[in-house]
Amino acid sequence: MMQKGHRTRVKPKLPSFSNVKALKYGNTLEMTNSISDSSPILVLPNHQYMVRRTGQIKNMQPKSVTRADDIASVKRTMRKLRRLVIANFNGGADQLWVTLTFKRNVQDPKDAYQAFTRFRLRMRRRYRVSYISVIEPQASGNWHFHVLMKSDDGSSLTISNDQMANMWGEGFVKVKRLHNGENVASYLMAYLTNLDIEDTDKVTGKKSKRIIKGARLVLYPRGLRIYRASKGIQRPKEMRGVKIDILCREKIANSPSAVFKSQVETNSGLILYFTTEYYRTH
């Protein structure tokens, strides 16, 4: 599936009695109209579908997977990751952002994940923490990790660079304290999707860096498990029902902070249209 969309700050677009899928995470409630409300088709067994307007039943035509499909899949994964981060990390003395790099050449993500598993086991012997780990590709083909971690009991979490490097044992590490109110999700998404490119001026020979937004997405290979989360990480709460009922149950009377319209092309080439509204819960 491929997805396109744009976000606008406008009045609510979903009718009050729409059937919606809602996700609650952190201080955000996200609502999307149900596919049953927006889809011009009804998917049937045996790779068939019915055109709702005419009742005609047709066979689905398989669509070849393209690089654009791969990038769309990575973007969906990043949206799921962003929700998970918002639900669990907003800064505080109990939270750290750790970057783990390799001094050796590691271009196989399986090799990288084996090293991370060894690190995770060493961590578990000394600290009681929950974490989200994310593997990040470099333009050189090498890999490194970003790890968000927090203490399980909410107590202050302090680990020095030297202590972390000793547990990692693979190369350079950087430990950063996450401060209260910090927009952790936005910072992490920028690291994972944007790419720093070094340019050399042809006249002066001076080097400078520029950032290409979204350029890193093409570096993720197909089928890679980009992030992992421990059991202590809270997952978004999923709800299905009528929009107005969910808003009342969650005691939300304000307008959405943003509205996002998108379209999805299915593997059979059909276009489905969706509207997503975002609300602040407190």
C-alpha positions in Angstrom: 0.0 0.0 0.0 1.1 3.6 -0.7 -0.1 6.5 1.3 -0.1 10.2 0.6 -1.5 13.0 2.7 -1.3 16.5 4.2 -2.0 18.1 7.6 -4.0 21.2 8.1 -5.2 23.1 11.2 -8.9 23.4 10.4 -12.3 22.6 12.0 -13.3 19.0 12.5 -13.9 17.1 9.3 -15.2 13.9 10.6 -19.0 13.9 11.2 -19.9 13.4 14.9 -21.6 10.0 14.2 -18.8 8.6 12.1 -17.5 5.1 12.9 -13.9 5.7 13.9 -10.7 3.9 15.0 -9.2 5.9 17.9 -5.7 5.6 19.4 -4.9 7.3 22.8 -1.2 7.8 23.7 0.4 10.3 26.0 -1.7 13.5 25.8 -3.0 12.7 22.3 -6.2 11.2 21.0 -6.0 10.2 17.3 -9.2 9.4 15.3 -9.4 8.0 11.8 -12.6 7.3 9.9 -13.3 3.5 9.6 -12.6 1.9 6.3 -16.3 0.9 6.2 -17.2 4.6 6.0 -14.8 5.6 3.4 -14.1 2.6 1.2 -15.8 2.3 -2.2 -15.3 -1.4 -2.0 -15.9 -4.4 0.4 -13.1 -6.9 0.5 -14.3 -10.5 0.0 -12.6 -13.9 0.4 -10.6 -15.5 -2.4 -8.9 -12.2 -3.5 -12.2 -10.6 -4.6 -14.0 -7.4 -3.8 -17.4 -5.9 -4.3 -18.0 -2.3 -5.6 -20.4 -0.9 -3.1 -22.1 1.5 -5.5 -23.0 -1.2 -8.1 -22.8 -4.4 -6.2 -20.4 -5.8 -8.9 -17.9 -8.4 -7.7 -14.4 -8.2 -9.2 -11.1 -10.1 -8.9 -8.2 -8.3 -7.2 -5.2 -7.7 -9.5 -1.8 -8.3 -7.7 0.4 -5.3 -7.7 4.2 -5.6 -7.9 6.0 -4.2 -4.8 8.1 -1.1 -5.7 10.7 1.0 -3.8 8.0 3.6 -3.2 6.0 0.9 -1.5 9.0 0.1 0.7 9.3 3.7 1.7 5.6 4.0 2.5 6.0 0.9 4.7 8.9 2.6 6.6 6.8 5.7 7.0 4.0 3.7 8.6 6.5 2.1 10.9 7.8 5.5 11.9 4.2 6.7 12.7 3.8 3.7 15.0 7.1 4.4 16.6 6.2 8.0 17.2 3.0 7.1 19.0 5.0 4.7 21.2 7.5 7.3 22.1 4.9 9.9 22.9 3.1 7.4 25.2 6.3 6.8 27.2 8.9 9.5 27.0 8.4 13.3 27.7 11.6 13.9 29.6 12.5 13.7 33.3 15.2 12.5 35.7 14.1 8.9 35.1 14.8 9.0 31.3 17.9 8.8 29.1 18.6 8.8 25.4 21.5 6.6 24.5 23.3 6.4 21.2 25.4 3.2 20.5 27.8 3.0 17.6 30.3 0.4 16.3 34.0 1.0 15.9 34.1 -2.0 13.6 32.4 -2.2 10.2 28.9 -3.6 10.7 26.7 -3.6 7.6 24.5 -6.6 8.4 21.6 -5.6 10.7 21.5 -9.2 12.1 25.0 -8.7 13.3 24.1 -5.3 14.8 21.1 -6.8 16.6 23.2 -9.7 18.1 25.5 -7.1 19.6 22.5 -5.2 21.0 21.1 -8.4 22.6 24.4 -8.9 24.4 24.2 -5.3 25.6 20.6 -5.7 26.7 21.5 -8.7 28.8 24.3 -6.8 30.5 22.0 -3.9 31.2 19.4 -6.1 32.8 21.9 -7.5 35.3 22.6 -4.0 36.7 19.5 -1.8 36.0 15.7 -2.2 36.0 14.7 -0.2 33.0 12.2 -0.2 30.1 13.4 0.8 26.7 12.6 1.4 23.0 15.6 0.6 20.8 15.8 1.8 17.2 18.3 0.8 14.6 19.5 3.5 12.2 21.3 3.1 8.9 24.2 5.4 7.9 24.9 6.4 4.3 28.1 4.4 4.6 26.1 1.2 5.1 27.0 0.9 8.7 24.4 0.8 11.5 24.0 2.2 15.0 21.3 2.3 17.7 19.3 4.9 19.5 17.8 3.7 22.8 15.3 5.5 24.9 15.3 4.1 28.4 13.6 4.9 31.7 13.7 3.4 35.2 10.9 1.0 36.0 10.1 2.6 39.3 10.3 6.2 38.2 13.5 6.9 40.2 16.3 9.0 38.9 18.3 7.1 36.2 22.0 8.1 36.0 24.5 6.1 33.9 27.8 7.7 32.8 29.2 7.5 29.3 32.0 5.3 30.6 29.6 2.9 32.4 27.5 2.7 29.3 30.5 2.1 27.0 31.7 -0.7 29.2 28.3 -2.5 28.9 28.1 -1.8 25.2 31.7 -2.9 24.4 31.4 -2.2 20.7 32.5 1.5 20.3 31.5 5.0 21.0 28.4 5.8 23.1 26.6 9.0 24.0 24.3 9.3 27.0 21.9 12.3 27.0 19.5 13.3 29.8 15.9 13.9 28.6 14.6 17.1 30.2 11.0 17.7 31.3 8.7 18.7 28.5 11.2 17.9 25.7 9.6 16.8 22.4 11.4 13.5 22.4 9.4 12.0 19.5 10.1 14.9 17.1 13.8 14.8 17.8 14.0 11.1 17.3 12.0 11.2 14.1 14.4 13.8 12.7 17.4 11.6 13.5 15.8 8.6 11.9 14.5 10.1 8.7 16.7 13.1 7.8 20.2 12.8 6.3 23.2 15.1 6.8 25.0 15.6 3.5 28.5 17.1 3.5 29.2 19.5 0.6 32.5 21.0 -0.6 32.4 24.4 -2.2 34.1 24.2 -5.6 35.7 27.6 -5.2 36.8 27.9 -1.6 37.1 24.2 -0.8 35.2 24.7 2.4 33.0 21.9 3.7 29.5 22.4 5.0 26.6 20.2 5.9 23.0 20.3 4.7 20.0 18.3 5.9 17.8 16.5 3.4 14.5 15.7 5.1 13.3 12.1 4.7 16.4 11.0 2.7 17.4 8.3 5.3 14.1 6.4 4.6 15.6 4.9 1.4 18.4 3.3 3.4 16.2 0.9 5.4 16.1 -2.5 3.7 12.8 -4.3 3.1 11.5 -6.3 6.0 13.9 -4.9 8.6 12.5 -4.7 12.1 13.3 -1.0 12.8 12.4 -0.8 16.5 11.9 -3.0 19.5 10.2 -2.2 22.8 10.5 -4.0 26.2 7.5 -5.3 28.1 7.4 -2.3 30.4 6.6 0.1 27.5 3.0 1.2 27.4 1.3 0.6 24.1 -1.3 3.1 22.6 -4.9 2.3 23.8 -7.0 1.3 20.8 -10.8 2.1 20.7 -13.4 1.6 18.0 -16.9 3.2 18.0 -18.8 6.4 17.2 -16.7 9.6 17.2 -19.0 11.6 19.6 -19.2 8.6 22.0 -15.5 8.3 22.3 -15.0 12.1 22.7 -17.6 12.1 25.6 -16.0 9.1 27.2 -12.6 10.7 27.1 -14.1 14.1 28.3 -12.8 16.0 25.3 -14.8 19.1 24.3 -12.1 21.0 22.4 -11.6 21.1 18.6 -8.9 19.0 17.1 -5.4 20.5 17.1 -4.8 19.2 13.6 -6.5 17.3 10.8 -4.7 15.0 8.3 -6.2 13.9 5.0 -4.7 10.9 3.3 -5.3 8.5 0.5 -4.1 4.9 0.3 -3.6 2.9 -2.8 -4.3 -0.8 -2.2 -2.3 -3.7 -3.8 -5.2 -4.0 -6.3 -4.8 -0.4 -7.4 -7.9 1.0 -5.6 -7.7 4.4 -3.9 -9.1 4.7 -0.3 -9.6 8.1 1.4 -9.1 8.8 5.1 -9.4 11.7 7.5 -7.5 11.7 10.8 -8.1 14.2 13.6 -5.7 14.8 16.5 -7.0 16.0 19.9 -5.2 17.1 23.1 -6.5 15.1 26.1 -5.1 17.5 28.7 
